[in-house]
Amino acid sequence: MDGDDLRRLPLSMRKANLARLLRVRPEGIFINPFEQGEIGPDLFRKACEFGLEGLVSKHRDRPYQFGRSKHWVKVKNRKHHTFDRVQEAHQTRHASQKRGVYGY
């Protein structure tokens, strides 16, 4: 934002900056609020009902981190049409690692 690198800021502050940046935004662009508490299972069930691919859960106090992290968890909807490709890619990756091949 204005040339500043915000990746070291916690997610909550990055989202606050994004909200300020998008204060006047076109219809259809929105920023999801933080959800707290034990709503995960209900939220995931609704996401599946709406036909969404899944959910990503993030710790609001963590800075941006490239790649996979224990602080960012993706939960996939097994009935979504992309799940077969994800499962196939995972099996290919796992088989390649068993053979000592790591390019995927």
Residue frames as a rotation matrix with the C-alpha (Angstrom) as fourth column:
MET 1
0.593 0.805 0.000 0.00
0.805 -0.593 0.000 0.00
0.000 0.000 -1.000 0.00
ASP 2
0.961 -0.275 -0.042 1.63
-0.278 -0.953 -0.118 3.20
-0.008 0.125 -0.992 -1.16
GLY 3
0.325 -0.886 -0.330 4.74
-0.479 0.146 -0.865 1.09
0.815 0.439 -0.377 -1.81
ASP 4
-0.185 -0.367 0.912 4.83
-0.979 0.154 -0.137 -0.41
-0.091 -0.917 -0.387 1.71
ASP 5
-0.490 -0.034 -0.871 5.29
-0.253 0.962 0.105 -4.16
0.834 0.272 -0.480 2.05
LEU 6
0.046 0.648 0.761 2.48
-0.960 -0.183 0.213 -5.34
0.277 -0.740 0.613 4.32
ARG 7
0.278 0.107 -0.955 3.39
-0.221 0.974 0.045 -9.03
0.935 0.198 0.294 4.38
ARG 8
-0.699 -0.619 -0.358 5.01
0.209 0.302 -0.930 -8.80
0.684 -0.725 -0.081 7.81
LEU 9
-0.591 0.574 0.567 1.83
-0.795 -0.533 -0.289 -7.43
0.136 -0.622 0.771 9.35
PRO 10
-0.772 0.406 0.489 -0.67
0.084 0.828 -0.555 -9.81
-0.630 -0.387 -0.673 10.93
LEU 11
-0.688 0.561 0.460 -3.64
0.688 0.301 0.661 -10.83
0.232 0.771 -0.593 8.79
SER 12
0.226 0.840 -0.493 -5.99
0.923 -0.347 -0.166 -8.63
-0.311 -0.418 -0.854 10.82
MET 13
0.013 -0.293 -0.956 -3.98
0.062 -0.954 0.293 -5.50
-0.998 -0.063 0.006 9.98
ARG 14
-0.938 -0.330 0.104 -3.62
0.100 0.030 0.995 -6.48
-0.331 0.943 0.005 6.31
LYS 15
-0.355 0.890 0.288 -7.39
0.915 0.267 0.303 -6.89
0.193 0.370 -0.909 6.06
ALA 16
0.331 0.433 -0.838 -7.95
0.634 -0.761 -0.142 -3.52
-0.699 -0.484 -0.526 7.77
ASN 17
-0.498 -0.593 -0.632 -5.65
-0.138 -0.666 0.733 -1.88
-0.856 0.452 0.250 5.21
LEU 18
-0.906 0.212 0.366 -7.49
0.421 0.377 0.825 -3.64
0.037 0.902 -0.431 2.38
ALA 19
0.045 0.981 -0.188 -10.84
0.986 -0.074 -0.150 -2.45
-0.161 -0.179 -0.971 3.75
ARG 20
0.144 -0.066 -0.987 -9.56
0.183 -0.979 0.093 1.15
-0.972 -0.194 -0.129 3.77
LEU 21
-0.823 -0.536 -0.189 -8.23
-0.117 -0.167 0.979 0.76
-0.556 0.828 0.075 0.24
LEU 22
-0.818 0.552 0.162 -11.55
0.437 0.414 0.798 -0.64
0.374 0.724 -0.580 -0.97
ARG 23
-0.702 0.565 -0.434 -13.75
0.222 -0.406 -0.887 1.76
-0.677 -0.719 0.159 1.00
VAL 24
0.204 0.712 -0.672 -15.33
-0.700 -0.374 -0.608 2.90
-0.685 0.595 0.422 -2.28
ARG 25
-0.802 -0.504 0.320 -15.56
-0.220 0.747 0.627 -0.32
-0.555 0.433 -0.711 -4.25
PRO 26
-0.574 0.603 -0.554 -17.65
-0.675 0.035 0.737 -1.70
0.463 0.797 0.387 -7.06
GLU 27
0.337 0.790 0.513 -20.70
-0.921 0.390 0.003 -3.75
-0.197 -0.473 0.859 -6.20
GLY 28
0.907 0.068 -0.415 -19.85
-0.183 0.952 -0.246 -7.42
0.379 0.299 0.876 -5.71
ILE 29
-0.129 -0.968 -0.215 -16.43
0.166 0.193 -0.967 -6.87
0.978 -0.160 0.136 -4.13
PHE 30
0.761 0.400 0.510 -16.44
-0.438 -0.262 0.860 -7.45
0.478 -0.878 -0.024 -0.39
ILE 31
-0.469 -0.883 0.023 -14.11
-0.519 0.255 -0.816 -8.36
0.714 -0.395 -0.578 2.44
ASN 32
0.282 0.569 -0.772 -15.15
0.283 0.720 0.634 -11.26
0.917 -0.397 0.042 4.62
PRO 33
0.434 -0.100 0.895 -15.31
-0.794 -0.513 0.327 -10.46
0.426 -0.853 -0.302 8.32
PHE 34
-0.743 -0.655 -0.140 -13.40
-0.458 0.650 -0.607 -12.53
0.488 -0.387 -0.782 10.83
GLU 35
0.487 0.850 -0.200 -15.49
-0.438 0.436 0.786 -15.33
0.756 -0.295 0.585 12.28
GLN 36
-0.604 -0.693 0.392 -14.64
-0.673 0.181 -0.717 -16.47
0.426 -0.698 -0.576 15.79
GLY 37
-0.023 0.570 0.821 -15.73
-0.883 0.374 -0.285 -19.35
-0.469 -0.731 0.495 17.91
GLU 38
-0.643 -0.168 0.747 -16.81
-0.053 0.983 0.175 -22.86
-0.764 0.074 -0.641 17.09
ILE 39
0.338 0.826 -0.452 -18.53
-0.536 -0.225 -0.814 -22.09
-0.773 0.517 0.366 13.78
GLY 40
-0.563 -0.741 -0.365 -16.17
-0.704 0.200 0.681 -24.11
-0.432 0.640 -0.635 11.57
PRO 41
-0.821 0.243 0.516 -18.33
0.346 0.932 0.111 -27.21
-0.454 0.269 -0.850 11.03
ASP 42
0.227 0.969 -0.096 -21.49
0.531 -0.205 -0.822 -25.17
-0.816 0.136 -0.562 10.36
LEU 43
0.273 -0.212 -0.938 -19.65
-0.587 -0.810 0.012 -22.79
-0.762 0.547 -0.345 8.05
PHE 44
-0.790 -0.610 -0.062 -18.09
-0.451 0.510 0.733 -25.69
-0.415 0.607 -0.678 6.14
ARG 45
-0.474 0.706 0.526 -21.46
0.609 0.694 -0.383 -27.42
-0.636 0.139 -0.759 5.79
LYS 46
0.526 0.674 -0.519 -22.96
0.128 -0.666 -0.735 -24.22
-0.841 0.320 -0.437 4.32
ALA 47
-0.161 -0.667 -0.728 -19.99
-0.757 -0.390 0.525 -23.82
-0.634 0.635 -0.441 1.96
CYS 48
-0.913 -0.150 0.381 -20.63
0.056 0.876 0.479 -27.35
-0.405 0.458 -0.791 0.67
GLU 49
-0.028 0.986 0.162 -24.36
0.651 0.142 -0.746 -26.66
-0.759 0.084 -0.646 0.32
PHE 50
0.562 0.189 -0.805 -23.52
-0.293 -0.865 -0.408 -23.61
-0.774 0.465 -0.430 -1.81
GLY 51
0.921 -0.196 0.336 -21.26
0.386 0.562 -0.732 -25.77
-0.045 0.804 0.593 -3.98
LEU 52
0.691 -0.722 0.034 -18.05
-0.720 -0.692 -0.043 -24.04
0.054 0.005 -0.999 -2.92
GLU 53
0.292 -0.703 -0.648 -14.67
-0.245 0.600 -0.762 -25.75
0.925 0.381 0.003 -3.29
GLY 54
0.147 -0.249 -0.957 -13.93
0.851 0.525 -0.005 -25.48
0.503 -0.814 0.289 0.42
LEU 55
0.980 0.133 0.145 -12.67
0.030 -0.829 0.559 -23.13
0.195 -0.544 -0.816 3.13
VAL 56
-0.073 -0.996 -0.056 -9.33
0.479 0.014 -0.878 -21.70
0.875 -0.091 0.476 4.15
SER 57
0.919 0.304 -0.251 -8.83
0.348 -0.325 0.880 -20.92
0.186 -0.896 -0.404 7.83
LYS 58
0.004 -0.931 0.364 -6.12
0.394 -0.333 -0.857 -18.51
0.919 0.147 0.366 8.88
HIS 59
0.061 -0.088 -0.994 -4.81
0.984 -0.161 0.075 -17.24
-0.166 -0.983 0.077 12.19
ARG 60
0.813 0.391 0.432 -5.63
0.487 -0.863 -0.136 -13.54
0.320 0.321 -0.891 12.35
ASP 61
0.853 -0.503 -0.141 -2.46
-0.240 -0.616 0.750 -12.70
-0.464 -0.606 -0.646 14.27
ARG 62
0.213 -0.800 0.560 -0.01
0.564 0.569 0.599 -14.30
-0.798 0.189 0.573 11.77
PRO 63
-0.102 -0.326 -0.940 2.00
-0.595 -0.737 0.320 -12.48
-0.797 0.592 -0.119 9.09
TYR 64
0.787 0.319 -0.528 1.87
-0.615 0.350 -0.706 -13.56
-0.040 0.881 0.472 5.47
GLN 65
-0.146 -0.822 0.550 3.92
-0.469 0.547 0.693 -16.68
-0.871 -0.157 -0.465 4.79
PHE 66
-0.061 0.044 -0.997 4.60
-0.990 0.122 0.066 -18.01
0.125 0.991 0.036 1.31
GLY 67
-0.601 -0.181 -0.778 3.61
-0.329 0.944 0.035 -21.64
0.728 0.277 -0.627 0.72
ARG 68
0.320 0.742 -0.589 1.98
0.212 0.550 0.808 -24.05
0.923 -0.384 0.019 3.12
SER 69
-0.668 -0.464 0.581 1.86
-0.429 -0.398 -0.811 -23.37
0.608 -0.791 0.066 6.83
LYS 70
-0.655 0.431 -0.621 0.33
0.688 0.680 -0.253 -24.88
0.314 -0.593 -0.742 9.94
HIS 71
-0.710 0.365 -0.602 -1.32
0.191 -0.723 -0.664 -21.48
-0.678 -0.587 0.444 10.48
TRP 72
-0.319 0.614 -0.722 -3.32
-0.916 -0.396 0.068 -21.65
-0.244 0.682 0.689 7.22
VAL 73
-0.710 0.129 0.692 -5.57
0.023 0.987 -0.160 -24.69
-0.704 -0.098 -0.704 6.90
LYS 74
-0.531 0.543 -0.650 -7.53
-0.834 -0.200 0.515 -25.62
0.149 0.816 0.559 3.75
VAL 75
-0.515 0.488 0.704 -10.57
-0.066 0.797 -0.601 -27.89
-0.854 -0.356 -0.379 4.07
LYS 76
-0.895 0.081 -0.438 -11.83
-0.443 -0.047 0.895 -29.30
0.052 0.996 0.078 0.75
ASN 77
0.131 0.979 0.158 -15.38
-0.795 0.199 -0.574 -30.15
-0.593 -0.051 0.804 -0.21
ARG 78
-0.650 -0.463 0.602 -15.07
-0.138 0.851 0.506 -33.79
-0.747 0.246 -0.617 -1.35
LYS 79
0.134 0.785 0.604 -18.17
0.668 0.379 -0.640 -33.45
-0.732 0.489 -0.474 -3.53
HIS 80
0.487 -0.009 -0.873 -16.80
-0.413 -0.883 -0.221 -30.48
-0.769 0.469 -0.434 -5.49
HIS 81
0.998 0.006 0.066 -15.77
0.055 0.483 -0.874 -31.27
-0.037 0.875 0.482 -9.08
THR 82
0.439 -0.898 0.029 -12.16
-0.657 -0.343 -0.672 -30.17
0.613 0.276 -0.740 -8.44
PHE 83
0.451 -0.267 0.852 -11.64
-0.788 0.329 0.521 -32.66
-0.419 -0.906 -0.062 -5.64
ASP 84
0.917 -0.104 0.384 -10.89
0.235 0.920 -0.313 -35.53
-0.321 0.377 0.869 -8.03
ARG 85
0.641 -0.716 0.279 -8.02
0.112 -0.272 -0.956 -33.53
0.760 0.644 -0.094 -9.54
VAL 86
0.302 -0.511 0.805 -6.67
-0.894 -0.446 0.052 -32.66
0.333 -0.735 -0.591 -6.10
GLN 87
0.653 0.010 0.757 -6.82
-0.443 0.816 0.371 -36.29
-0.614 -0.578 0.537 -5.02
GLU 88
0.914 -0.313 0.259 -5.12
0.400 0.583 -0.707 -37.41
0.070 0.750 0.658 -8.26
ALA 89
0.467 -0.768 0.438 -2.34
-0.304 -0.604 -0.737 -34.80
0.831 0.211 -0.516 -7.87
HIS 90
0.361 -0.293 0.885 -1.79
-0.928 -0.017 0.372 -35.86
-0.094 -0.956 -0.278 -4.26
GLN 91
0.810 -0.026 0.586 -1.54
-0.031 0.996 0.087 -39.54
-0.586 -0.088 0.805 -5.23
THR 92
0.801 -0.549 0.238 0.88
0.333 0.078 -0.940 -38.71
0.497 0.832 0.245 -8.07
ARG 93
0.350 -0.672 0.653 3.00
-0.679 -0.662 -0.317 -36.60
0.645 -0.333 -0.688 -5.73
HIS 94
0.499 -0.107 0.860 3.03
-0.750 0.445 0.490 -39.30
-0.435 -0.889 0.142 -3.06
ALA 95
0.902 -0.151 0.405 3.98
0.293 0.902 -0.317 -42.00
-0.317 0.404 0.858 -5.60
SER 96
0.659 -0.687 0.307 6.76
0.046 -0.370 -0.928 -39.77
0.751 0.625 -0.212 -7.01
GLN 97
0.320 -0.538 0.780 8.20
-0.904 -0.419 0.081 -39.19
0.283 -0.731 -0.621 -3.55
LYS 98
0.725 -0.040 0.688 8.25
-0.307 0.875 0.374 -42.93
-0.617 -0.482 0.622 -2.89
ARG 99
0.803 -0.420 0.423 10.28
0.595 0.523 -0.610 -43.35
0.035 0.742 0.670 -6.08
GLY 100
-0.036 -0.853 -0.520 12.56
0.726 -0.380 0.573 -40.43
-0.687 -0.357 0.633 -5.17
VAL 101
-0.524 -0.029 0.851 11.18
0.725 -0.540 0.428 -38.09
0.447 0.841 0.304 -7.82
TYR 102
-0.385 0.330 -0.862 10.24
0.731 -0.461 -0.503 -34.72
-0.564 -0.824 -0.064 -6.39
GLY 103
-0.975 0.100 -0.198 9.11
-0.194 -0.815 0.546 -32.65
-0.107 0.571 0.814 -9.38
TYR 104
-0.404 0.898 0.175 5.36
0.832 0.441 -0.336 -32.14
-0.379 0.010 -0.925 -9.47
